[in-house]
């Protein structure tokens, strides 16, 4: 994802959390990446990390594309 700077030097847009993507891929393993498994994947993230961080949601969306 391209990062651009706004008028005040702030970074706009989201950056890809590479470590989070790797963590989610490892956590999900060989399970199907279909839409009907979304809740199951979120439960697995919650059980593993104790909390669903924004980076995990973004990483899950990247993995499930």
mmCIF file as gemmi writes it, N, C-alpha and C atoms, coordinates in Angstrom:
data_model
loop_
_atom_site.group_PDB
_atom_site.id
_atom_site.type_symbol
_atom_site.label_atom_id
_atom_site.label_alt_id
_atom_site.label_comp_id
_atom_site.label_asym_id
_atom_site.label_entity_id
_atom_site.label_seq_id
_atom_site.pdbx_PDB_ins_code
_atom_site.Cartn_x
_atom_site.Cartn_y
_atom_site.Cartn_z
_atom_site.occupancy
_atom_site.B_iso_or_equiv
_atom_site.pdbx_formal_charge
_atom_site.auth_seq_id
_atom_site.auth_asym_id
_atom_site.pdbx_PDB_model_num
ATOM 1 N N . UNK Axp A 1 ? 0.843 -1.175 0 1 0 ? 1 A 1
ATOM 2 C CA . UNK Axp A 1 ? 0 0 0 1 0 ? 1 A 1
ATOM 3 C C . UNK Axp A 1 ? 0.886 1.234 0 1 0 ? 1 A 1
ATOM 4 N N . UNK Axp A 2 ? 0.531 2.186 -0.811 1 0 ? 2 A 1
ATOM 5 C CA . UNK Axp A 2 ? 1.297 3.414 -0.915 1 0 ? 2 A 1
ATOM 6 C C . UNK Axp A 2 ? 0.961 4.344 0.24 1 0 ? 2 A 1
ATOM 7 N N . UNK Axp A 3 ? 1.972 4.888 0.852 1 0 ? 3 A 1
ATOM 8 C CA . UNK Axp A 3 ? 1.782 5.838 1.944 1 0 ? 3 A 1
ATOM 9 C C . UNK Axp A 3 ? 2.004 7.234 1.403 1 0 ? 3 A 1
ATOM 10 N N . UNK Axp A 4 ? 1.07 8.118 1.704 1 0 ? 4 A 1
ATOM 11 C CA . UNK Axp A 4 ? 1.198 9.506 1.249 1 0 ? 4 A 1
ATOM 12 C C . UNK Axp A 4 ? 1.159 10.422 2.456 1 0 ? 4 A 1
ATOM 13 N N . UNK Axp A 5 ? 1.667 11.58 2.296 1 0 ? 5 A 1
ATOM 14 C CA . UNK Axp A 5 ? 1.674 12.554 3.384 1 0 ? 5 A 1
ATOM 15 C C . UNK Axp A 5 ? 0.651 13.644 3.088 1 0 ? 5 A 1
ATOM 16 N N . UNK Axp A 6 ? -0.088 14.017 4.121 1 0 ? 6 A 1
ATOM 17 C CA . UNK Axp A 6 ? -1.088 15.073 3.993 1 0 ? 6 A 1
ATOM 18 C C . UNK Axp A 6 ? -0.447 16.438 4.152 1 0 ? 6 A 1
ATOM 19 N N . UNK Axp A 7 ? -1.276 17.427 4.339 1 0 ? 7 A 1
ATOM 20 C CA . UNK Axp A 7 ? -0.803 18.809 4.446 1 0 ? 7 A 1
ATOM 21 C C . UNK Axp A 7 ? 0.071 19.033 5.669 1 0 ? 7 A 1
ATOM 22 N N . UNK Axp A 8 ? -0.193 18.339 6.769 1 0 ? 8 A 1
ATOM 23 C CA . UNK Axp A 8 ? 0.56 18.554 7.995 1 0 ? 8 A 1
ATOM 24 C C . UNK Axp A 8 ? 1.619 17.471 8.218 1 0 ? 8 A 1
ATOM 25 N N . UNK Axp A 9 ? 1.927 16.694 7.199 1 0 ? 9 A 1
ATOM 26 C CA . UNK Axp A 9 ? 2.965 15.683 7.331 1 0 ? 9 A 1
ATOM 27 C C . UNK Axp A 9 ? 2.488 14.369 7.927 1 0 ? 9 A 1
ATOM 28 N N . UNK Axp A 10 ? 1.18 14.228 8.148 1 0 ? 10 A 1
ATOM 29 C CA . UNK Axp A 10 ? 0.657 12.981 8.695 1 0 ? 10 A 1
ATOM 30 C C . UNK Axp A 10 ? 0.605 11.919 7.617 1 0 ? 10 A 1
ATOM 31 N N . UNK Axp A 11 ? 0.778 10.68 8.024 1 0 ? 11 A 1
ATOM 32 C CA . UNK Axp A 11 ? 0.663 9.569 7.086 1 0 ? 11 A 1
ATOM 33 C C . UNK Axp A 11 ? -0.806 9.243 6.936 1 0 ? 11 A 1
ATOM 34 N N . UNK Axp A 12 ? -1.275 9.17 5.685 1 0 ? 12 A 1
ATOM 35 C CA . UNK Axp A 12 ? -2.669 8.85 5.413 1 0 ? 12 A 1
ATOM 36 C C . UNK Axp A 12 ? -2.767 7.42 4.912 1 0 ? 12 A 1
ATOM 37 N N . UNK Axp A 13 ? -3.885 6.789 5.15 1 0 ? 13 A 1
ATOM 38 C CA . UNK Axp A 13 ? -4.084 5.422 4.705 1 0 ? 13 A 1
ATOM 39 C C . UNK Axp A 13 ? -3.561 4.436 5.733 1 0 ? 13 A 1
ATOM 40 N N . UNK Axp A 14 ? -3.689 3.17 5.423 1 0 ? 14 A 1
ATOM 41 C CA . UNK Axp A 14 ? -3.247 2.126 6.343 1 0 ? 14 A 1
ATOM 42 C C . UNK Axp A 14 ? -2.049 1.41 5.758 1 0 ? 14 A 1
ATOM 43 N N . UNK Axp A 15 ? -1.142 1.046 6.62 1 0 ? 15 A 1
ATOM 44 C CA . UNK Axp A 15 ? 0.001 0.263 6.177 1 0 ? 15 A 1
ATOM 45 C C . UNK Axp A 15 ? -0.286 -1.204 6.468 1 0 ? 15 A 1
ATOM 46 N N . UNK Axp A 16 ? 0.311 -2.073 5.701 1 0 ? 16 A 1
ATOM 47 C CA . UNK Axp A 16 ? 0.103 -3.499 5.88 1 0 ? 16 A 1
ATOM 48 C C . UNK Axp A 16 ? 0.923 -3.996 7.059 1 0 ? 16 A 1
ATOM 49 N N . UNK Axp A 17 ? 0.27 -4.612 8.037 1 0 ? 17 A 1
ATOM 50 C CA . UNK Axp A 17 ? 0.98 -5.137 9.199 1 0 ? 17 A 1
ATOM 51 C C . UNK Axp A 17 ? 1.559 -6.518 8.878 1 0 ? 17 A 1
ATOM 52 N N . UNK Axp A 18 ? 2.766 -6.56 8.336 1 0 ? 18 A 1
ATOM 53 C CA . UNK Axp A 18 ? 3.342 -7.803 7.836 1 0 ? 18 A 1
ATOM 54 C C . UNK Axp A 18 ? 3.43 -8.891 8.908 1 0 ? 18 A 1
ATOM 55 N N . UNK Axp A 19 ? 3.816 -8.544 10.125 1 0 ? 19 A 1
ATOM 56 C CA . UNK Axp A 19 ? 3.901 -9.541 11.183 1 0 ? 19 A 1
ATOM 57 C C . UNK Axp A 19 ? 2.522 -10.073 11.541 1 0 ? 19 A 1
ATOM 58 N N . UNK Axp A 20 ? 1.532 -9.201 11.572 1 0 ? 20 A 1
ATOM 59 C CA . UNK Axp A 20 ? 0.172 -9.629 11.885 1 0 ? 20 A 1
ATOM 60 C C . UNK Axp A 20 ? -0.362 -10.563 10.803 1 0 ? 20 A 1
ATOM 61 N N . UNK Axp A 21 ? -0.051 -10.288 9.542 1 0 ? 21 A 1
ATOM 62 C CA . UNK Axp A 21 ? -0.481 -11.165 8.447 1 0 ? 21 A 1
ATOM 63 C C . UNK Axp A 21 ? 0.157 -12.538 8.609 1 0 ? 21 A 1
ATOM 64 N N . UNK Axp A 22 ? 1.438 -12.569 8.928 1 0 ? 22 A 1
ATOM 65 C CA . UNK Axp A 22 ? 2.12 -13.85 9.143 1 0 ? 22 A 1
ATOM 66 C C . UNK Axp A 22 ? 1.528 -14.591 10.331 1 0 ? 22 A 1
ATOM 67 N N . UNK Axp A 23 ? 1.223 -13.871 11.412 1 0 ? 23 A 1
ATOM 68 C CA . UNK Axp A 23 ? 0.617 -14.488 12.594 1 0 ? 23 A 1
ATOM 69 C C . UNK Axp A 23 ? -0.739 -15.095 12.268 1 0 ? 23 A 1
ATOM 70 N N . UNK Axp A 24 ? -1.554 -14.382 11.515 1 0 ? 24 A 1
ATOM 71 C CA . UNK Axp A 24 ? -2.898 -14.866 11.165 1 0 ? 24 A 1
ATOM 72 C C . UNK Axp A 24 ? -2.799 -16.065 10.233 1 0 ? 24 A 1
ATOM 73 N N . UNK Axp A 25 ? -1.902 -16.009 9.262 1 0 ? 25 A 1
ATOM 74 C CA . UNK Axp A 25 ? -1.738 -17.159 8.354 1 0 ? 25 A 1
ATOM 75 C C . UNK Axp A 25 ? -1.318 -18.405 9.124 1 0 ? 25 A 1
ATOM 76 N N . UNK Axp A 26 ? -0.407 -18.233 10.081 1 0 ? 26 A 1
ATOM 77 C CA . UNK Axp A 26 ? 0.037 -19.358 10.892 1 0 ? 26 A 1
ATOM 78 C C . UNK Axp A 26 ? -1.09 -19.87 11.779 1 0 ? 26 A 1
ATOM 79 N N . UNK Axp A 27 ? -1.863 -18.959 12.338 1 0 ? 27 A 1
ATOM 80 C CA . UNK Axp A 27 ? -2.949 -19.33 13.231 1 0 ? 27 A 1
ATOM 81 C C . UNK Axp A 27 ? -4.056 -20.084 12.494 1 0 ? 27 A 1
ATOM 82 N N . UNK Axp A 28 ? -4.42 -19.625 11.316 1 0 ? 28 A 1
ATOM 83 C CA . UNK Axp A 28 ? -5.503 -20.253 10.55 1 0 ? 28 A 1
ATOM 84 C C . UNK Axp A 28 ? -5.04 -21.569 9.928 1 0 ? 28 A 1
ATOM 85 N N . UNK Axp A 29 ? -3.795 -21.615 9.496 1 0 ? 29 A 1
ATOM 86 C CA . UNK Axp A 29 ? -3.262 -22.85 8.924 1 0 ? 29 A 1
ATOM 87 C C . UNK Axp A 29 ? -3.96 -23.238 7.64 1 0 ? 29 A 1
ATOM 88 N N . UNK Axp A 30 ? -4.409 -24.49 7.587 1 0 ? 30 A 1
ATOM 89 C CA . UNK Axp A 30 ? -5.025 -25.03 6.369 1 0 ? 30 A 1
ATOM 90 C C . UNK Axp A 30 ? -6.548 -24.916 6.355 1 0 ? 30 A 1
ATOM 91 N N . UNK Axp A 31 ? -7.109 -24.187 7.311 1 0 ? 31 A 1
ATOM 92 C CA . UNK Axp A 31 ? -8.561 -24.05 7.346 1 0 ? 31 A 1
ATOM 93 C C . UNK Axp A 31 ? -9.032 -23.23 6.142 1 0 ? 31 A 1
ATOM 94 N N . UNK Axp A 32 ? -10.267 -23.465 5.694 1 0 ? 32 A 1
ATOM 95 C CA . UNK Axp A 32 ? -10.781 -22.727 4.529 1 0 ? 32 A 1
ATOM 96 C C . UNK Axp A 32 ? -10.861 -21.221 4.794 1 0 ? 32 A 1
ATOM 97 N N . UNK Axp A 33 ? -10.626 -20.451 3.759 1 0 ? 33 A 1
ATOM 98 C CA . UNK Axp A 33 ? -10.676 -18.987 3.857 1 0 ? 33 A 1
ATOM 99 C C . UNK Axp A 33 ? -11.966 -18.448 3.254 1 0 ? 33 A 1
ATOM 100 N N . UNK Axp A 34 ? -13.054 -19.163 3.474 1 0 ? 34 A 1
ATOM 101 C CA . UNK Axp A 34 ? -14.346 -18.758 2.936 1 0 ? 34 A 1
ATOM 102 C C . UNK Axp A 34 ? -15.061 -17.834 3.919 1 0 ? 34 A 1
ATOM 103 N N . UNK Axp A 35 ? -16.031 -17.076 3.394 1 0 ? 35 A 1
ATOM 104 C CA . UNK Axp A 35 ? -16.735 -16.09 4.208 1 0 ? 35 A 1
ATOM 105 C C . UNK Axp A 35 ? -17.482 -16.728 5.374 1 0 ? 35 A 1
ATOM 106 N N . UNK Axp A 36 ? -17.972 -17.963 5.187 1 0 ? 36 A 1
ATOM 107 C CA . UNK Axp A 36 ? -18.723 -18.601 6.256 1 0 ? 36 A 1
ATOM 108 C C . UNK Axp A 36 ? -17.841 -18.993 7.44 1 0 ? 36 A 1
ATOM 109 N N . UNK Axp A 37 ? -16.513 -18.91 7.29 1 0 ? 37 A 1
ATOM 110 C CA . UNK Axp A 37 ? -15.582 -19.229 8.371 1 0 ? 37 A 1
ATOM 111 C C . UNK Axp A 37 ? -15.095 -17.984 9.115 1 0 ? 37 A 1
ATOM 112 N N . UNK Axp A 38 ? -15.591 -16.803 8.742 1 0 ? 38 A 1
ATOM 113 C CA . UNK Axp A 38 ? -15.114 -15.553 9.327 1 0 ? 38 A 1
ATOM 114 C C . UNK Axp A 38 ? -15.244 -15.534 10.854 1 0 ? 38 A 1
ATOM 115 N N . UNK Axp A 39 ? -16.409 -15.897 11.362 1 0 ? 39 A 1
ATOM 116 C CA . UNK Axp A 39 ? -16.623 -15.867 12.807 1 0 ? 39 A 1
ATOM 117 C C . UNK Axp A 39 ? -15.704 -16.865 13.506 1 0 ? 39 A 1
ATOM 118 N N . UNK Axp A 40 ? -15.511 -18.026 12.906 1 0 ? 40 A 1
ATOM 119 C CA . UNK Axp A 40 ? -14.61 -19.027 13.493 1 0 ? 40 A 1
ATOM 120 C C . UNK Axp A 40 ? -13.178 -18.495 13.572 1 0 ? 40 A 1
ATOM 121 N N . UNK Axp A 41 ? -12.748 -17.813 12.515 1 0 ? 41 A 1
ATOM 122 C CA . UNK Axp A 41 ? -11.396 -17.238 12.508 1 0 ? 41 A 1
ATOM 123 C C . UNK Axp A 41 ? -11.267 -16.14 13.564 1 0 ? 41 A 1
ATOM 124 N N . UNK Axp A 42 ? -12.3 -15.322 13.706 1 0 ? 42 A 1
ATOM 125 C CA . UNK Axp A 42 ? -12.275 -14.268 14.732 1 0 ? 42 A 1
ATOM 126 C C . UNK Axp A 42 ? -12.23 -14.871 16.135 1 0 ? 42 A 1
ATOM 127 N N . UNK Axp A 43 ? -12.967 -15.956 16.346 1 0 ? 43 A 1
ATOM 128 C CA . UNK Axp A 43 ? -12.913 -16.646 17.644 1 0 ? 43 A 1
ATOM 129 C C . UNK Axp A 43 ? -11.51 -17.186 17.915 1 0 ? 43 A 1
ATOM 130 N N . UNK Axp A 44 ? -10.897 -17.721 16.888 1 0 ? 44 A 1
ATOM 131 C CA . UNK Axp A 44 ? -9.543 -18.275 17.044 1 0 ? 44 A 1
ATOM 132 C C . UNK Axp A 44 ? -8.546 -17.166 17.397 1 0 ? 44 A 1
ATOM 133 N N . UNK Axp A 45 ? -8.68 -16.008 16.76 1 0 ? 45 A 1
ATOM 134 C CA . UNK Axp A 45 ? -7.813 -14.863 17.065 1 0 ? 45 A 1
ATOM 135 C C . UNK Axp A 45 ? -8.039 -14.417 18.507 1 0 ? 45 A 1
ATOM 136 N N . UNK Axp A 46 ? -9.305 -14.313 18.907 1 0 ? 46 A 1
ATOM 137 C CA . UNK Axp A 46 ? -9.638 -13.904 20.266 1 0 ? 46 A 1
ATOM 138 C C . UNK Axp A 46 ? -9.052 -14.879 21.289 1 0 ? 46 A 1
ATOM 139 N N . UNK Axp A 47 ? -9.196 -16.175 21.039 1 0 ? 47 A 1
ATOM 140 C CA . UNK Axp A 47 ? -8.686 -17.188 21.964 1 0 ? 47 A 1
ATOM 141 C C . UNK Axp A 47 ? -7.166 -17.154 22.056 1 0 ? 47 A 1
ATOM 142 N N . UNK Axp A 48 ? -6.516 -16.912 20.937 1 0 ? 48 A 1
ATOM 143 C CA . UNK Axp A 48 ? -5.053 -16.935 20.901 1 0 ? 48 A 1
ATOM 144 C C . UNK Axp A 48 ? -4.416 -15.674 21.498 1 0 ? 48 A 1
ATOM 145 N N . UNK Axp A 49 ? -4.947 -14.504 21.15 1 0 ? 49 A 1
ATOM 146 C CA . UNK Axp A 49 ? -4.338 -13.238 21.566 1 0 ? 49 A 1
ATOM 147 C C . UNK Axp A 49 ? -5.047 -12.59 22.755 1 0 ? 49 A 1
ATOM 148 N N . UNK Axp A 50 ? -6.243 -13.079 23.105 1 0 ? 50 A 1
ATOM 149 C CA . UNK Axp A 50 ? -6.985 -12.512 24.22 1 0 ? 50 A 1
ATOM 150 C C . UNK Axp A 50 ? -7.741 -11.246 23.866 1 0 ? 50 A 1
ATOM 151 N N . UNK Axp A 51 ? -7.55 -10.754 22.668 1 0 ? 51 A 1
ATOM 152 C CA . UNK Axp A 51 ? -8.171 -9.51 22.216 1 0 ? 51 A 1
ATOM 153 C C . UNK Axp A 51 ? -8.041 -9.467 20.707 1 0 ? 51 A 1
ATOM 154 N N . UNK Axp A 52 ? -8.986 -8.866 20.028 1 0 ? 52 A 1
ATOM 155 C CA . UNK Axp A 52 ? -8.881 -8.702 18.579 1 0 ? 52 A 1
ATOM 156 C C . UNK Axp A 52 ? -8.438 -7.267 18.312 1 0 ? 52 A 1
ATOM 157 N N . UNK Axp A 53 ? -7.175 -7.121 17.97 1 0 ? 53 A 1
ATOM 158 C CA . UNK Axp A 53 ? -6.614 -5.804 17.674 1 0 ? 53 A 1
ATOM 159 C C . UNK Axp A 53 ? -6.968 -5.402 16.247 1 0 ? 53 A 1
ATOM 160 N N . UNK Axp A 54 ? -6.926 -4.113 15.966 1 0 ? 54 A 1
ATOM 161 C CA . UNK Axp A 54 ? -7.203 -3.617 14.609 1 0 ? 54 A 1
ATOM 162 C C . UNK Axp A 54 ? -6.278 -4.256 13.588 1 0 ? 54 A 1
ATOM 163 N N . UNK Axp A 55 ? -5.015 -4.449 13.975 1 0 ? 55 A 1
ATOM 164 C CA . UNK Axp A 55 ? -4.055 -5.042 13.035 1 0 ? 55 A 1
ATOM 165 C C . UNK Axp A 55 ? -4.455 -6.472 12.663 1 0 ? 55 A 1
ATOM 166 N N . UNK Axp A 56 ? -5.105 -7.178 13.58 1 0 ? 56 A 1
ATOM 167 C CA . UNK Axp A 56 ? -5.546 -8.54 13.287 1 0 ? 56 A 1
ATOM 168 C C . UNK Axp A 56 ? -6.73 -8.539 12.321 1 0 ? 56 A 1
ATOM 169 N N . UNK Axp A 57 ? -7.63 -7.593 12.48 1 0 ? 57 A 1
ATOM 170 C CA . UNK Axp A 57 ? -8.76 -7.493 11.559 1 0 ? 57 A 1
ATOM 171 C C . UNK Axp A 57 ? -8.266 -7.165 10.158 1 0 ? 57 A 1
ATOM 172 N N . UNK Axp A 58 ? -7.345 -6.228 10.058 1 0 ? 58 A 1
ATOM 173 C CA . UNK Axp A 58 ? -6.777 -5.872 8.761 1 0 ? 58 A 1
ATOM 174 C C . UNK Axp A 58 ? -6.029 -7.054 8.163 1 0 ? 58 A 1
ATOM 175 N N . UNK Axp A 59 ? -5.256 -7.758 8.975 1 0 ? 59 A 1
ATOM 176 C CA . UNK Axp A 59 ? -4.508 -8.915 8.488 1 0 ? 59 A 1
ATOM 177 C C . UNK Axp A 59 ? -5.455 -10.022 8.034 1 0 ? 59 A 1
ATOM 178 N N . UNK Axp A 60 ? -6.526 -10.26 8.779 1 0 ? 60 A 1
ATOM 179 C CA . UNK Axp A 60 ? -7.49 -11.284 8.384 1 0 ? 60 A 1
ATOM 180 C C . UNK Axp A 60 ? -8.153 -10.923 7.066 1 0 ? 60 A 1
ATOM 181 N N . UNK Axp A 61 ? -8.442 -9.644 6.868 1 0 ? 61 A 1
ATOM 182 C CA . UNK Axp A 61 ? -9.054 -9.232 5.601 1 0 ? 61 A 1
ATOM 183 C C . UNK Axp A 61 ? -8.09 -9.432 4.428 1 0 ? 61 A 1
ATOM 184 N N . UNK Axp A 62 ? -6.801 -9.221 4.673 1 0 ? 62 A 1
ATOM 185 C CA . UNK Axp A 62 ? -5.799 -9.447 3.626 1 0 ? 62 A 1
ATOM 186 C C . UNK Axp A 62 ? -5.682 -10.933 3.304 1 0 ? 62 A 1
ATOM 187 N N . UNK Axp A 63 ? -5.667 -11.756 4.33 1 0 ? 63 A 1
ATOM 188 C CA . UNK Axp A 63 ? -5.516 -13.204 4.152 1 0 ? 63 A 1
ATOM 189 C C . UNK Axp A 63 ? -6.742 -13.795 3.459 1 0 ? 63 A 1
ATOM 190 N N . UNK Axp A 64 ? -7.933 -13.283 3.769 1 0 ? 64 A 1
ATOM 191 C CA . UNK Axp A 64 ? -9.163 -13.845 3.229 1 0 ? 64 A 1
ATOM 192 C C . UNK Axp A 64 ? -9.566 -13.269 1.875 1 0 ? 64 A 1
ATOM 193 N N . UNK Axp A 65 ? -8.797 -12.376 1.314 1 0 ? 65 A 1
ATOM 194 C CA . UNK Axp A 65 ? -9.153 -11.781 0.005 1 0 ? 65 A 1
ATOM 195 C C . UNK Axp A 65 ? -9.295 -12.822 -1.059 1 0 ? 65 A 1
